Amino acid sequence: MQVKKGKKKIVIWSDNCGRQNRNKFSMSMYHKLVQETPNLELIQHCYLETGHMQMSVDSMHSLIERVSKQATIYSPIEWCNVIALARSKKLYNVVCLSHHDFVDLKCVKKTNQKQWTNRLMVLKLIG
């Protein structure tokens, strides 16, 4: 994950699914961000309240899902095209990723798991 140079704060939004968002892989990602972003002062992870909020991207996801059902998709690059062209008036800006854009956090998790077990007993929620 790359952060723009000079950024001091990162805000991450996710649903309230604990298994997906509050696990050691999330902590591994945050640890990697802190190591690789010298100016970073704050990582704020915000959770949506279950059943009470709709994000603006929900309608976008719905449209893309509808359009994708009418398309034949054989490769990831074709997904980029379907997403970009899902809206006819103002096309979506799509950044296609390759395997180089992904990080395997398993090694970070293994390295730091013992430290986290001792230090991260209490979660401080900003809200």
Backbone atoms as SQL, in Angstrom:
CREATE TABLE atoms (id INTEGER PRIMARY KEY, chain TEXT, resi INTEGER, resn TEXT, atom TEXT, x REAL, y REAL, z REAL);
INSERT INTO atoms VALUES
  (1, 'A', 1, 'MET', 'N', 0.847, -1.172, 0.000),
  (2, 'A', 1, 'MET', 'CA', 0.000, 0.000, 0.000),
  (3, 'A', 1, 'MET', 'C', 0.890, 1.232, 0.000),
  (4, 'A', 2, 'GLN', 'N', 0.679, 2.096, -0.962),
  (5, 'A', 2, 'GLN', 'CA', 1.489, 3.301, -1.028),
  (6, 'A', 2, 'GLN', 'C', 0.690, 4.493, -0.535),
  (7, 'A', 3, 'VAL', 'N', 1.359, 5.338, 0.214),
  (8, 'A', 3, 'VAL', 'CA', 0.738, 6.532, 0.767),
  (9, 'A', 3, 'VAL', 'C', 1.409, 7.738, 0.136),
  (10, 'A', 4, 'LYS', 'N', 0.614, 8.746, -0.220),
  (11, 'A', 4, 'LYS', 'CA', 1.187, 9.953, -0.814),
  (12, 'A', 4, 'LYS', 'C', 2.221, 10.556, 0.126),
  (13, 'A', 5, 'LYS', 'N', 3.291, 11.048, -0.453),
  (14, 'A', 5, 'LYS', 'CA', 4.389, 11.620, 0.308),
  (15, 'A', 5, 'LYS', 'C', 3.892, 12.776, 1.179),
  (16, 'A', 6, 'GLY', 'N', 4.300, 12.779, 2.418),
  (17, 'A', 6, 'GLY', 'CA', 3.942, 13.856, 3.331),
  (18, 'A', 6, 'GLY', 'C', 2.639, 13.642, 4.090),
  (19, 'A', 7, 'LYS', 'N', 1.893, 12.579, 3.772),
  (20, 'A', 7, 'LYS', 'CA', 0.628, 12.320, 4.465),
  (21, 'A', 7, 'LYS', 'C', 0.906, 11.971, 5.923),
  (22, 'A', 8, 'LYS', 'N', 0.101, 12.554, 6.824),
  (23, 'A', 8, 'LYS', 'CA', 0.270, 12.284, 8.246),
  (24, 'A', 8, 'LYS', 'C', -0.871, 11.465, 8.828),
  (25, 'A', 9, 'LYS', 'N', -1.979, 11.382, 8.090),
  (26, 'A', 9, 'LYS', 'CA', -3.161, 10.692, 8.604),
  (27, 'A', 9, 'LYS', 'C', -3.775, 9.828, 7.507),
  (28, 'A', 10, 'ILE', 'N', -4.163, 8.614, 7.873),
  (29, 'A', 10, 'ILE', 'CA', -4.864, 7.716, 6.964),
  (30, 'A', 10, 'ILE', 'C', -6.178, 7.330, 7.629),
  (31, 'A', 11, 'VAL', 'N', -7.274, 7.446, 6.879),
  (32, 'A', 11, 'VAL', 'CA', -8.587, 7.036, 7.380),
  (33, 'A', 11, 'VAL', 'C', -9.034, 5.826, 6.570),
  (34, 'A', 12, 'ILE', 'N', -9.370, 4.747, 7.262),
  (35, 'A', 12, 'ILE', 'CA', -9.810, 3.514, 6.628),
  (36, 'A', 12, 'ILE', 'C', -11.235, 3.231, 7.089),
  (37, 'A', 13, 'TRP', 'N', -12.133, 3.036, 6.127),
  (38, 'A', 13, 'TRP', 'CA', -13.531, 2.710, 6.428),
  (39, 'A', 13, 'TRP', 'C', -13.779, 1.256, 6.106),
  (40, 'A', 14, 'SER', 'N', -14.529, 0.582, 6.958),
  (41, 'A', 14, 'SER', 'CA', -14.920, -0.795, 6.662),
  (42, 'A', 14, 'SER', 'C', -16.237, -1.109, 7.352),
  (43, 'A', 15, 'ASP', 'N', -16.836, -2.215, 6.915),
  (44, 'A', 15, 'ASP', 'CA', -18.076, -2.624, 7.571),
  (45, 'A', 15, 'ASP', 'C', -17.734, -3.138, 8.966),
  (46, 'A', 16, 'ASN', 'N', -18.719, -3.573, 9.681),
  (47, 'A', 16, 'ASN', 'CA', -18.493, -3.964, 11.072),
  (48, 'A', 16, 'ASN', 'C', -18.298, -5.467, 11.224),
  (49, 'A', 17, 'CYS', 'N', -17.765, -6.108, 10.202),
  (50, 'A', 17, 'CYS', 'CA', -17.521, -7.546, 10.256),
  (51, 'A', 17, 'CYS', 'C', -16.180, -7.805, 10.936),
  (52, 'A', 18, 'GLY', 'N', -16.240, -8.251, 12.157),
  (53, 'A', 18, 'GLY', 'CA', -15.035, -8.432, 12.958),
  (54, 'A', 18, 'GLY', 'C', -14.029, -9.399, 12.380),
  (55, 'A', 19, 'ARG', 'N', -14.500, -10.491, 11.812),
  (56, 'A', 19, 'ARG', 'CA', -13.570, -11.480, 11.266),
  (57, 'A', 19, 'ARG', 'C', -12.744, -10.891, 10.136),
  (58, 'A', 20, 'GLN', 'N', -13.310, -9.953, 9.371),
  (59, 'A', 20, 'GLN', 'CA', -12.587, -9.390, 8.235),
  (60, 'A', 20, 'GLN', 'C', -11.723, -8.201, 8.631),
  (61, 'A', 21, 'ASN', 'N', -12.144, -7.419, 9.595),
  (62, 'A', 21, 'ASN', 'CA', -11.516, -6.123, 9.835),
  (63, 'A', 21, 'ASN', 'C', -10.702, -6.004, 11.117),
  (64, 'A', 22, 'ARG', 'N', -10.940, -6.850, 12.071),
  (65, 'A', 22, 'ARG', 'CA', -10.248, -6.708, 13.346),
  (66, 'A', 22, 'ARG', 'C', -9.288, -7.863, 13.585),
  (67, 'A', 23, 'ASN', 'N', -8.713, -8.342, 12.550),
  (68, 'A', 23, 'ASN', 'CA', -7.840, -9.493, 12.706),
  (69, 'A', 23, 'ASN', 'C', -6.369, -9.107, 12.611),
  (70, 'A', 24, 'LYS', 'N', -5.525, -10.090, 12.739),
  (71, 'A', 24, 'LYS', 'CA', -4.086, -9.837, 12.757),
  (72, 'A', 24, 'LYS', 'C', -3.555, -9.377, 11.408),
  (73, 'A', 25, 'PHE', 'N', -4.275, -9.666, 10.327),
  (74, 'A', 25, 'PHE', 'CA', -3.825, -9.183, 9.023),
  (75, 'A', 25, 'PHE', 'C', -4.032, -7.674, 8.906),
  (76, 'A', 26, 'SER', 'N', -5.112, -7.161, 9.477),
  (77, 'A', 26, 'SER', 'CA', -5.307, -5.703, 9.500),
  (78, 'A', 26, 'SER', 'C', -4.190, -5.055, 10.301),
  (79, 'A', 27, 'MET', 'N', -3.886, -5.633, 11.454),
  (80, 'A', 27, 'MET', 'CA', -2.803, -5.093, 12.280),
  (81, 'A', 27, 'MET', 'C', -1.470, -5.180, 11.538),
  (82, 'A', 28, 'SER', 'N', -1.270, -6.246, 10.776),
  (83, 'A', 28, 'SER', 'CA', -0.040, -6.380, 9.989),
  (84, 'A', 28, 'SER', 'C', 0.061, -5.274, 8.948),
  (85, 'A', 29, 'MET', 'N', -1.076, -4.969, 8.306),
  (86, 'A', 29, 'MET', 'CA', -1.085, -3.899, 7.305),
  (87, 'A', 29, 'MET', 'C', -0.746, -2.556, 7.963),
  (88, 'A', 30, 'TYR', 'N', -1.334, -2.301, 9.122),
  (89, 'A', 30, 'TYR', 'CA', -1.059, -1.038, 9.814),
  (90, 'A', 30, 'TYR', 'C', 0.408, -0.962, 10.225),
  (91, 'A', 31, 'HIS', 'N', 0.949, -2.069, 10.697),
  (92, 'A', 31, 'HIS', 'CA', 2.356, -2.106, 11.100),
  (93, 'A', 31, 'HIS', 'C', 3.263, -1.808, 9.912),
  (94, 'A', 32, 'LYS', 'N', 2.949, -2.405, 8.769),
  (95, 'A', 32, 'LYS', 'CA', 3.740, -2.171, 7.555),
  (96, 'A', 32, 'LYS', 'C', 3.642, -0.706, 7.124),
  (97, 'A', 33, 'LEU', 'N', 2.446, -0.126, 7.215),
  (98, 'A', 33, 'LEU', 'CA', 2.269, 1.288, 6.866),
  (99, 'A', 33, 'LEU', 'C', 3.126, 2.190, 7.749),
  (100, 'A', 34, 'VAL', 'N', 3.138, 1.905, 9.037),
  (101, 'A', 34, 'VAL', 'CA', 3.924, 2.716, 9.970),
  (102, 'A', 34, 'VAL', 'C', 5.410, 2.601, 9.653),
  (103, 'A', 35, 'GLN', 'N', 5.862, 1.390, 9.327),
  (104, 'A', 35, 'GLN', 'CA', 7.271, 1.183, 9.004),
  (105, 'A', 35, 'GLN', 'C', 7.681, 1.901, 7.723),
  (106, 'A', 36, 'GLU', 'N', 6.787, 1.925, 6.726),
  (107, 'A', 36, 'GLU', 'CA', 7.143, 2.443, 5.407),
  (108, 'A', 36, 'GLU', 'C', 6.741, 3.898, 5.180),
  (109, 'A', 37, 'THR', 'N', 6.052, 4.517, 6.124),
  (110, 'A', 37, 'THR', 'CA', 5.596, 5.897, 5.960),
  (111, 'A', 37, 'THR', 'C', 6.124, 6.725, 7.126),
  (112, 'A', 38, 'PRO', 'N', 7.290, 7.351, 6.962),
  (113, 'A', 38, 'PRO', 'CA', 7.945, 8.034, 8.075),
  (114, 'A', 38, 'PRO', 'C', 7.140, 9.184, 8.698),
  (115, 'A', 39, 'ASN', 'N', 6.340, 9.899, 7.920),
  (116, 'A', 39, 'ASN', 'CA', 5.592, 11.038, 8.458),
  (117, 'A', 39, 'ASN', 'C', 4.248, 10.655, 9.062),
  (118, 'A', 40, 'LEU', 'N', 3.858, 9.403, 8.953),
  (119, 'A', 40, 'LEU', 'CA', 2.540, 8.966, 9.398),
  (120, 'A', 40, 'LEU', 'C', 2.400, 9.097, 10.914),
  (121, 'A', 41, 'GLU', 'N', 1.366, 9.830, 11.330),
  (122, 'A', 41, 'GLU', 'CA', 1.116, 10.040, 12.753),
  (123, 'A', 41, 'GLU', 'C', -0.138, 9.323, 13.241),
  (124, 'A', 42, 'LEU', 'N', -1.106, 9.089, 12.340),
  (125, 'A', 42, 'LEU', 'CA', -2.381, 8.530, 12.774),
  (126, 'A', 42, 'LEU', 'C', -2.978, 7.622, 11.704),
  (127, 'A', 43, 'ILE', 'N', -3.402, 6.436, 12.116),
  (128, 'A', 43, 'ILE', 'CA', -4.212, 5.555, 11.280),
  (129, 'A', 43, 'ILE', 'C', -5.552, 5.444, 11.988),
  (130, 'A', 44, 'GLN', 'N', -6.590, 5.951, 11.355),
  (131, 'A', 44, 'GLN', 'CA', -7.930, 5.924, 11.946),
  (132, 'A', 44, 'GLN', 'C', -8.772, 4.901, 11.192),
  (133, 'A', 45, 'HIS', 'N', -9.203, 3.861, 11.896),
  (134, 'A', 45, 'HIS', 'CA', -10.029, 2.814, 11.291),
  (135, 'A', 45, 'HIS', 'C', -11.456, 3.021, 11.776),
  (136, 'A', 46, 'CYS', 'N', -12.351, 3.381, 10.857),
  (137, 'A', 46, 'CYS', 'CA', -13.748, 3.669, 11.188),
  (138, 'A', 46, 'CYS', 'C', -14.625, 2.508, 10.743),
  (139, 'A', 47, 'TYR', 'N', -15.578, 2.154, 11.577),
  (140, 'A', 47, 'TYR', 'CA', -16.508, 1.065, 11.272),
  (141, 'A', 47, 'TYR', 'C', -17.900, 1.627, 11.055),
  (142, 'A', 48, 'LEU', 'N', -18.579, 1.112, 10.043),
  (143, 'A', 48, 'LEU', 'CA', -19.967, 1.486, 9.816),
  (144, 'A', 48, 'LEU', 'C', -20.833, 0.781, 10.852),
  (145, 'A', 49, 'GLU', 'N', -21.898, 1.449, 11.277),
  (146, 'A', 49, 'GLU', 'CA', -22.823, 0.822, 12.211),
  (147, 'A', 49, 'GLU', 'C', -23.708, -0.136, 11.424),
  (148, 'A', 50, 'THR', 'N', -23.715, -1.377, 11.822),
  (149, 'A', 50, 'THR', 'CA', -24.432, -2.419, 11.093),
  (150, 'A', 50, 'THR', 'C', -25.907, -2.071, 10.911),
  (151, 'A', 51, 'GLY', 'N', -26.352, -2.100, 9.658),
  (152, 'A', 51, 'GLY', 'CA', -27.755, -1.893, 9.335),
  (153, 'A', 51, 'GLY', 'C', -28.244, -0.463, 9.384),
  (154, 'A', 52, 'HIS', 'N', -27.381, 0.493, 9.687),
  (155, 'A', 52, 'HIS', 'CA', -27.832, 1.871, 9.851),
  (156, 'A', 52, 'HIS', 'C', -27.204, 2.857, 8.882),
  (157, 'A', 53, 'MET', 'N', -26.376, 2.381, 8.000),
  (158, 'A', 53, 'MET', 'CA', -25.665, 3.329, 7.159),
  (159, 'A', 53, 'MET', 'C', -25.512, 2.771, 5.752),
  (160, 'A', 54, 'GLN', 'N', -25.575, 3.649, 4.805),
  (161, 'A', 54, 'GLN', 'CA', -25.332, 3.262, 3.421),
  (162, 'A', 54, 'GLN', 'C', -24.212, 4.147, 2.905),
  (163, 'A', 55, 'MET', 'N', -23.190, 3.528, 2.379),
  (164, 'A', 55, 'MET', 'CA', -22.084, 4.301, 1.829),
  (165, 'A', 55, 'MET', 'C', -22.439, 4.732, 0.410),
  (166, 'A', 56, 'SER', 'N', -21.871, 5.841, -0.013),
  (167, 'A', 56, 'SER', 'CA', -22.160, 6.361, -1.352),
  (168, 'A', 56, 'SER', 'C', -21.723, 5.399, -2.453),
  (169, 'A', 57, 'VAL', 'N', -20.762, 4.543, -2.157),
  (170, 'A', 57, 'VAL', 'CA', -20.295, 3.597, -3.178),
  (171, 'A', 57, 'VAL', 'C', -21.230, 2.402, -3.338),
  (172, 'A', 58, 'ASP', 'N', -22.204, 2.244, -2.448),
  (173, 'A', 58, 'ASP', 'CA', -23.132, 1.116, -2.570),
  (174, 'A', 58, 'ASP', 'C', -23.880, 1.143, -3.898),
  (175, 'A', 59, 'SER', 'N', -24.316, 2.327, -4.340),
  (176, 'A', 59, 'SER', 'CA', -25.027, 2.429, -5.620),
  (177, 'A', 59, 'SER', 'C', -24.083, 2.116, -6.782),
  (178, 'A', 60, 'MET', 'N', -22.823, 2.501, -6.635),
  (179, 'A', 60, 'MET', 'CA', -21.816, 2.196, -7.653),
  (180, 'A', 60, 'MET', 'C', -21.627, 0.682, -7.760),
  (181, 'A', 61, 'HIS', 'N', -21.503, 0.022, -6.614),
  (182, 'A', 61, 'HIS', 'CA', -21.337, -1.434, -6.611),
  (183, 'A', 61, 'HIS', 'C', -22.543, -2.127, -7.225),
  (184, 'A', 62, 'SER', 'N', -23.727, -1.620, -6.923),
  (185, 'A', 62, 'SER', 'CA', -24.951, -2.194, -7.469),
  (186, 'A', 62, 'SER', 'C', -24.986, -2.076, -8.993),
  (187, 'A', 63, 'LEU', 'N', -24.611, -0.903, -9.506),
  (188, 'A', 63, 'LEU', 'CA', -24.582, -0.683, -10.953),
  (189, 'A', 63, 'LEU', 'C', -23.569, -1.610, -11.629),
  (190, 'A', 64, 'ILE', 'N', -22.389, -1.708, -11.063),
  (191, 'A', 64, 'ILE', 'CA', -21.343, -2.572, -11.634),
  (192, 'A', 64, 'ILE', 'C', -21.795, -4.030, -11.629),
  (193, 'A', 65, 'GLU', 'N', -22.445, -4.451, -10.562),
  (194, 'A', 65, 'GLU', 'CA', -22.944, -5.827, -10.497),
  (195, 'A', 65, 'GLU', 'C', -23.986, -6.086, -11.584),
  (196, 'A', 66, 'ARG', 'N', -24.897, -5.127, -11.783),
  (197, 'A', 66, 'ARG', 'CA', -25.922, -5.265, -12.821),
  (198, 'A', 66, 'ARG', 'C', -25.300, -5.368, -14.215),
  (199, 'A', 67, 'VAL', 'N', -24.346, -4.477, -14.495),
  (200, 'A', 67, 'VAL', 'CA', -23.691, -4.457, -15.808),
  (201, 'A', 67, 'VAL', 'C', -22.862, -5.726, -16.015),
  (202, 'A', 68, 'SER', 'N', -22.198, -6.199, -14.969),
  (203, 'A', 68, 'SER', 'CA', -21.333, -7.380, -15.106),
  (204, 'A', 68, 'SER', 'C', -22.125, -8.645, -15.421),
  (205, 'A', 69, 'LYS', 'N', -23.388, -8.690, -15.005),
  (206, 'A', 69, 'LYS', 'CA', -24.219, -9.866, -15.300),
  (207, 'A', 69, 'LYS', 'C', -24.518, -9.988, -16.788),
  (208, 'A', 70, 'GLN', 'N', -24.411, -8.878, -17.514),
  (209, 'A', 70, 'GLN', 'CA', -24.665, -8.881, -18.955),
  (210, 'A', 70, 'GLN', 'C', -23.381, -9.046, -19.768),
  (211, 'A', 71, 'ALA', 'N', -22.241, -9.072, -19.091),
  (212, 'A', 71, 'ALA', 'CA', -20.951, -9.154, -19.788),
  (213, 'A', 71, 'ALA', 'C', -20.353, -10.552, -19.642),
  (214, 'A', 72, 'THR', 'N', -19.497, -10.892, -20.586),
  (215, 'A', 72, 'THR', 'CA', -18.719, -12.121, -20.494),
  (216, 'A', 72, 'THR', 'C', -17.315, -11.716, -20.069),
  (217, 'A', 73, 'ILE', 'N', -16.910, -12.196, -18.911),
  (218, 'A', 73, 'ILE', 'CA', -15.633, -11.777, -18.335),
  (219, 'A', 73, 'ILE', 'C', -14.756, -13.007, -18.147),
  (220, 'A', 74, 'TYR', 'N', -13.583, -12.989, -18.794),
  (221, 'A', 74, 'TYR', 'CA', -12.662, -14.119, -18.721),
  (222, 'A', 74, 'TYR', 'C', -11.373, -13.797, -17.963),
  (223, 'A', 75, 'SER', 'N', -11.066, -12.532, -17.778),
  (224, 'A', 75, 'SER', 'CA', -9.803, -12.181, -17.126),
  (225, 'A', 75, 'SER', 'C', -9.984, -10.924, -16.272),
  (226, 'A', 76, 'PRO', 'N', -9.078, -10.693, -15.344),
  (227, 'A', 76, 'PRO', 'CA', -9.172, -9.509, -14.488),
  (228, 'A', 76, 'PRO', 'C', -9.175, -8.188, -15.267),
  (229, 'A', 77, 'ILE', 'N', -8.431, -8.106, -16.361),
  (230, 'A', 77, 'ILE', 'CA', -8.390, -6.863, -17.144),
  (231, 'A', 77, 'ILE', 'C', -9.765, -6.546, -17.725),
  (232, 'A', 78, 'GLU', 'N', -10.542, -7.574, -18.024),
  (233, 'A', 78, 'GLU', 'CA', -11.899, -7.344, -18.522),
  (234, 'A', 78, 'GLU', 'C', -12.798, -6.754, -17.438),
  (235, 'A', 79, 'TRP', 'N', -12.518, -7.089, -16.179),
  (236, 'A', 79, 'TRP', 'CA', -13.257, -6.457, -15.078),
  (237, 'A', 79, 'TRP', 'C', -12.996, -4.955, -15.069),
  (238, 'A', 80, 'CYS', 'N', -11.772, -4.553, -15.323),
  (239, 'A', 80, 'CYS', 'CA', -11.439, -3.119, -15.366),
  (240, 'A', 80, 'CYS', 'C', -12.289, -2.404, -16.409),
  (241, 'A', 81, 'ASN', 'N', -12.444, -3.023, -17.562),
  (242, 'A', 81, 'ASN', 'CA', -13.252, -2.419, -18.631),
  (243, 'A', 81, 'ASN', 'C', -14.728, -2.351, -18.257),
  (244, 'A', 82, 'VAL', 'N', -15.254, -3.430, -17.696),
  (245, 'A', 82, 'VAL', 'CA', -16.666, -3.449, -17.291),
  (246, 'A', 82, 'VAL', 'C', -16.930, -2.359, -16.254),
  (247, 'A', 83, 'ILE', 'N', -16.050, -2.232, -15.283),
  (248, 'A', 83, 'ILE', 'CA', -16.222, -1.222, -14.235),
  (249, 'A', 83, 'ILE', 'C', -16.128, 0.180, -14.821),
  (250, 'A', 84, 'ALA', 'N', -15.127, 0.421, -15.657),
  (251, 'A', 84, 'ALA', 'CA', -14.936, 1.756, -16.243),
  (252, 'A', 84, 'ALA', 'C', -16.133, 2.185, -17.081),
  (253, 'A', 85, 'LEU', 'N', -16.729, 1.247, -17.793),
  (254, 'A', 85, 'LEU', 'CA', -17.819, 1.570, -18.719),
  (255, 'A', 85, 'LEU', 'C', -19.214, 1.365, -18.122),
  (256, 'A', 86, 'ALA', 'N', -19.299, 1.032, -16.844),
  (257, 'A', 86, 'ALA', 'CA', -20.600, 0.758, -16.222),
  (258, 'A', 86, 'ALA', 'C', -21.505, 1.987, -16.243),
  (259, 'A', 87, 'ARG', 'N', -20.923, 3.146, -16.072),
  (260, 'A', 87, 'ARG', 'CA', -21.691, 4.397, -16.091),
  (261, 'A', 87, 'ARG', 'C', -21.469, 5.058, -17.439),
  (262, 'A', 88, 'SER', 'N', -22.540, 5.394, -18.136),
  (263, 'A', 88, 'SER', 'CA', -22.402, 5.880, -19.514),
  (264, 'A', 88, 'SER', 'C', -22.039, 7.361, -19.620),
  (265, 'A', 89, 'LYS', 'N', -22.550, 8.214, -18.752),
  (266, 'A', 89, 'LYS', 'CA', -22.301, 9.652, -18.903),
  (267, 'A', 89, 'LYS', 'C', -20.912, 10.064, -18.428),
  (268, 'A', 90, 'LYS', 'N', -20.555, 9.671, -17.232),
  (269, 'A', 90, 'LYS', 'CA', -19.237, 10.014, -16.700),
  (270, 'A', 90, 'LYS', 'C', -18.558, 8.708, -16.290),
  (271, 'A', 91, 'LEU', 'N', -17.605, 8.262, -17.095),
  (272, 'A', 91, 'LEU', 'CA', -16.969, 6.969, -16.866),
  (273, 'A', 91, 'LEU', 'C', -16.249, 6.940, -15.519),
  (274, 'A', 92, 'TYR', 'N', -16.255, 5.778, -14.895),
  (275, 'A', 92, 'TYR', 'CA', -15.512, 5.605, -13.645),
  (276, 'A', 92, 'TYR', 'C', -14.019, 5.569, -13.947),
  (277, 'A', 93, 'ASN', 'N', -13.236, 6.163, -13.077),
  (278, 'A', 93, 'ASN', 'CA', -11.786, 6.125, -13.189),
  (279, 'A', 93, 'ASN', 'C', -11.309, 4.839, -12.514),
  (280, 'A', 94, 'VAL', 'N', -10.761, 3.928, -13.274),
  (281, 'A', 94, 'VAL', 'CA', -10.351, 2.623, -12.759),
  (282, 'A', 94, 'VAL', 'C', -8.833, 2.514, -12.818),
  (283, 'A', 95, 'VAL', 'N', -8.245, 2.094, -11.725),
  (284, 'A', 95, 'VAL', 'CA', -6.814, 1.820, -11.684),
  (285, 'A', 95, 'VAL', 'C', -6.662, 0.304, -11.635),
  (286, 'A', 96, 'CYS', 'N', -6.159, -0.265, -12.716),
  (287, 'A', 96, 'CYS', 'CA', -5.978, -1.722, -12.779),
  (288, 'A', 96, 'CYS', 'C', -4.711, -2.102, -12.020),
  (289, 'A', 97, 'LEU', 'N', -4.822, -3.107, -11.191),
  (290, 'A', 97, 'LEU', 'CA', -3.700, -3.549, -10.376),
  (291, 'A', 97, 'LEU', 'C', -3.113, -4.832, -10.947),
  (292, 'A', 98, 'SER', 'N', -1.839, -5.044, -10.676),
  (293, 'A', 98, 'SER', 'CA', -1.199, -6.303, -11.056),
  (294, 'A', 98, 'SER', 'C', -0.777, -7.015, -9.772),
  (295, 'A', 99, 'HIS', 'N', -0.216, -8.193, -9.911),
  (296, 'A', 99, 'HIS', 'CA', 0.194, -8.940, -8.722),
  (297, 'A', 99, 'HIS', 'C', 1.284, -8.213, -7.931),
  (298, 'A', 100, 'HIS', 'N', 1.995, -7.285, -8.553),
  (299, 'A', 100, 'HIS', 'CA', 3.036, -6.518, -7.861),
  (300, 'A', 100, 'HIS', 'C', 2.442, -5.512, -6.871),
  (301, 'A', 101, 'ASP', 'N', 1.162, -5.198, -7.030),
  (302, 'A', 101, 'ASP', 'CA', 0.512, -4.213, -6.168),
  (303, 'A', 101, 'ASP', 'C', -0.007, -4.810, -4.860),
  (304, 'A', 102, 'PHE', 'N', 0.127, -6.112, -4.690),
  (305, 'A', 102, 'PHE', 'CA', -0.383, -6.776, -3.497),
  (306, 'A', 102, 'PHE', 'C', 0.769, -7.237, -2.623),
  (307, 'A', 103, 'VAL', 'N', 0.534, -7.236, -1.320),
  (308, 'A', 103, 'VAL', 'CA', 1.559, -7.609, -0.358),
  (309, 'A', 103, 'VAL', 'C', 1.067, -8.813, 0.443),
  (310, 'A', 104, 'ASP', 'N', 1.933, -9.790, 0.620),
  (311, 'A', 104, 'ASP', 'CA', 1.606, -10.938, 1.462),
  (312, 'A', 104, 'ASP', 'C', 1.936, -10.562, 2.903),
  (313, 'A', 105, 'LEU', 'N', 0.914, -10.415, 3.723),
  (314, 'A', 105, 'LEU', 'CA', 1.110, -9.971, 5.101),
  (315, 'A', 105, 'LEU', 'C', 1.353, -11.119, 6.075),
  (316, 'A', 106, 'LYS', 'N', 1.352, -12.348, 5.585),
  (317, 'A', 106, 'LYS', 'CA', 1.545, -13.482, 6.483),
  (318, 'A', 106, 'LYS', 'C', 2.896, -13.419, 7.186),
  (319, 'A', 107, 'CYS', 'N', 3.938, -13.020, 6.456),
  (320, 'A', 107, 'CYS', 'CA', 5.265, -12.957, 7.068),
  (321, 'A', 107, 'CYS', 'C', 5.325, -11.851, 8.121),
  (322, 'A', 108, 'VAL', 'N', 4.667, -10.731, 7.880),
  (323, 'A', 108, 'VAL', 'CA', 4.636, -9.637, 8.858),
  (324, 'A', 108, 'VAL', 'C', 3.867, -10.087, 10.091),
  (325, 'A', 109, 'LYS', 'N', 2.757, -10.782, 9.884),
  (326, 'A', 109, 'LYS', 'CA', 1.932, -11.262, 10.996),
  (327, 'A', 109, 'LYS', 'C', 2.723, -12.218, 11.881),
  (328, 'A', 110, 'LYS', 'N', 3.433, -13.168, 11.273),
  (329, 'A', 110, 'LYS', 'CA', 4.202, -14.143, 12.049),
  (330, 'A', 110, 'LYS', 'C', 5.296, -13.465, 12.859),
  (331, 'A', 111, 'THR', 'N', 5.970, -12.502, 12.253),
  (332, 'A', 111, 'THR', 'CA', 7.065, -11.810, 12.914),
  (333, 'A', 111, 'THR', 'C', 6.594, -11.044, 14.140),
  (334, 'A', 112, 'ASN', 'N', 5.436, -10.413, 14.044),
  (335, 'A', 112, 'ASN', 'CA', 4.993, -9.509, 15.099),
  (336, 'A', 112, 'ASN', 'C', 3.897, -10.064, 16.002),
  (337, 'A', 113, 'GLN', 'N', 3.466, -11.284, 15.779),
  (338, 'A', 113, 'GLN', 'CA', 2.332, -11.832, 16.524),
  (339, 'A', 113, 'GLN', 'C', 2.591, -11.862, 18.031),
  (340, 'A', 114, 'LYS', 'N', 3.775, -12.262, 18.453),
  (341, 'A', 114, 'LYS', 'CA', 4.067, -12.332, 19.888),
  (342, 'A', 114, 'LYS', 'C', 4.069, -10.942, 20.515),
  (343, 'A', 115, 'GLN', 'N', 4.618, -9.952, 19.805),
  (344, 'A', 115, 'GLN', 'CA', 4.622, -8.578, 20.325),
  (345, 'A', 115, 'GLN', 'C', 3.197, -8.077, 20.502),
  (346, 'A', 116, 'TRP', 'N', 2.345, -8.336, 19.516),
  (347, 'A', 116, 'TRP', 'CA', 0.971, -7.831, 19.555),
  (348, 'A', 116, 'TRP', 'C', 0.164, -8.485, 20.662),
  (349, 'A', 117, 'THR', 'N', 0.419, -9.764, 20.909),
  (350, 'A', 117, 'THR', 'CA', -0.323, -10.467, 21.951),
  (351, 'A', 117, 'THR', 'C', -0.115, -9.773, 23.289),
  (352, 'A', 118, 'ASN', 'N', 1.083, -9.298, 23.548),
  (353, 'A', 118, 'ASN', 'CA', 1.379, -8.633, 24.812),
  (354, 'A', 118, 'ASN', 'C', 0.957, -7.168, 24.834),
  (355, 'A', 119, 'ARG', 'N', 1.088, -6.460, 23.729),
  (356, 'A', 119, 'ARG', 'CA', 0.901, -5.010, 23.719),
  (357, 'A', 119, 'ARG', 'C', -0.494, -4.543, 23.323),
  (358, 'A', 120, 'LEU', 'N', -1.230, -5.352, 22.599),
  (359, 'A', 120, 'LEU', 'CA', -2.509, -4.890, 22.062),
  (360, 'A', 120, 'LEU', 'C', -3.701, -5.518, 22.772),
  (361, 'A', 121, 'MET', 'N', -3.662, -5.515, 24.077),
  (362, 'A', 121, 'MET', 'CA', -4.770, -6.074, 24.839),
  (363, 'A', 121, 'MET', 'C', -5.971, -5.131, 24.854),
  (364, 'A', 122, 'VAL', 'N', -5.717, -3.841, 24.752),
  (365, 'A', 122, 'VAL', 'CA', -6.798, -2.857, 24.812),
  (366, 'A', 122, 'VAL', 'C', -6.836, -2.096, 23.496),
  (367, 'A', 123, 'LEU', 'N', -8.008, -2.032, 22.883),
  (368, 'A', 123, 'LEU', 'CA', -8.177, -1.250, 21.661),
  (369, 'A', 123, 'LEU', 'C', -8.752, 0.107, 22.029),
  (370, 'A', 124, 'LYS', 'N', -8.131, 1.148, 21.563),
  (371, 'A', 124, 'LYS', 'CA', -8.652, 2.486, 21.806),
  (372, 'A', 124, 'LYS', 'C', -9.410, 2.913, 20.562),
  (373, 'A', 125, 'LEU', 'N', -10.693, 3.102, 20.701),
  (374, 'A', 125, 'LEU', 'CA', -11.516, 3.505, 19.574),
  (375, 'A', 125, 'LEU', 'C', -11.633, 5.019, 19.552),
  (376, 'A', 126, 'ILE', 'N', -11.353, 5.601, 18.413),
  (377, 'A', 126, 'ILE', 'CA', -11.498, 7.040, 18.242),
  (378, 'A', 126, 'ILE', 'C', -12.883, 7.277, 17.692),
  (379, 'A', 127, 'GLY', 'N', -13.645, 8.092, 18.315),
  (380, 'A', 127, 'GLY', 'CA', -14.985, 8.273, 17.792),
  (381, 'A', 127, 'GLY', 'C', -15.663, 9.352, 18.457);
